[in-house]
Amino acid sequence: MSYTVGGNEMENMEIEKKVISIVEDYLDDENIEINKESNLRVDTGINSMVLISMILKFEDTFMITIDDDDIPKMITVNDIVTYIGEKLN
């Protein structure tokens, strides 16, 4: 499925790659491998302050607004990819 971001079409795999890249930018440990099933809190040790920074980066990157009530639902990378895809649809 493709989505439009800032006038550019983006496939689901592209969204996933960008989300993973953003998550990796916020990791303290470069040895942690991130994939779509990675749990942001358990697998990465990301705390709530870092998560908020990541959310802001997702909003800027994908030109969307993420509702505060939806943030607790973003447990895995796949949850974020699905959410962003729905927002772009």
C-alpha positions in Angstrom: 0.0 0.0 0.0 1.3 3.5 -0.7 0.7 6.7 1.2 1.4 10.4 0.4 3.8 12.3 2.7 4.4 15.9 1.7 3.3 15.2 -1.9 5.6 12.1 -2.1 4.2 8.6 -2.3 5.6 6.2 0.4 5.2 2.5 0.6 4.7 0.7 3.9 8.2 -0.7 3.8 9.6 2.8 3.5 7.6 3.9 6.5 9.0 0.9 8.4 12.6 1.8 7.4 12.2 5.4 8.4 10.6 4.5 11.8 13.4 2.0 12.5 16.0 4.6 11.6 14.4 7.1 13.9 14.2 4.6 16.8 17.9 3.7 16.2 18.9 7.4 16.4 17.5 7.5 20.0 19.2 4.3 21.3 22.1 4.6 23.7 23.3 1.1 22.7 24.3 0.6 19.1 24.3 -3.2 19.5 20.5 -3.3 19.9 18.9 -4.7 16.7 15.6 -3.1 15.9 12.9 -4.8 13.7 9.2 -4.4 13.3 8.4 -6.6 16.3 10.8 -4.7 18.7 9.1 -3.5 21.9 10.1 0.1 22.4 10.2 -0.1 26.2 11.3 -3.7 26.8 13.8 -4.3 23.9 15.3 -0.8 23.7 15.0 0.5 27.2 13.6 3.8 25.9 12.1 5.9 28.6 9.0 8.1 28.4 11.0 11.3 27.8 12.9 9.8 24.9 9.6 8.3 23.6 8.1 11.8 23.5 11.1 13.1 21.6 10.7 10.2 19.1 7.0 11.0 18.7 7.8 14.6 17.8 10.3 13.3 15.3 7.7 11.0 13.8 5.3 13.9 13.5 7.9 16.1 11.7 9.1 13.3 9.4 5.7 12.1 8.3 3.8 15.4 8.6 1.2 14.0 10.9 -0.2 14.8 14.4 -0.1 11.9 16.9 -2.8 12.2 19.6 -1.6 12.0 23.2 -4.2 9.3 23.9 -2.7 7.1 21.2 0.9 7.1 22.5 0.4 4.3 25.0 -0.9 2.1 22.2 2.5 2.4 20.4 4.3 -0.6 21.9 6.1 -2.1 19.0 7.7 -0.6 15.9 4.9 -2.3 13.9 2.3 -0.5 16.0 3.9 2.8 15.0 4.2 1.9 11.4 0.5 0.8 11.3 -0.5 4.0 13.1 1.4 6.3 10.8 0.0 4.4 7.7 -3.5 4.9 9.0 -2.8 8.6 9.6 -1.5 9.0 6.1 -4.4 7.1 4.5 
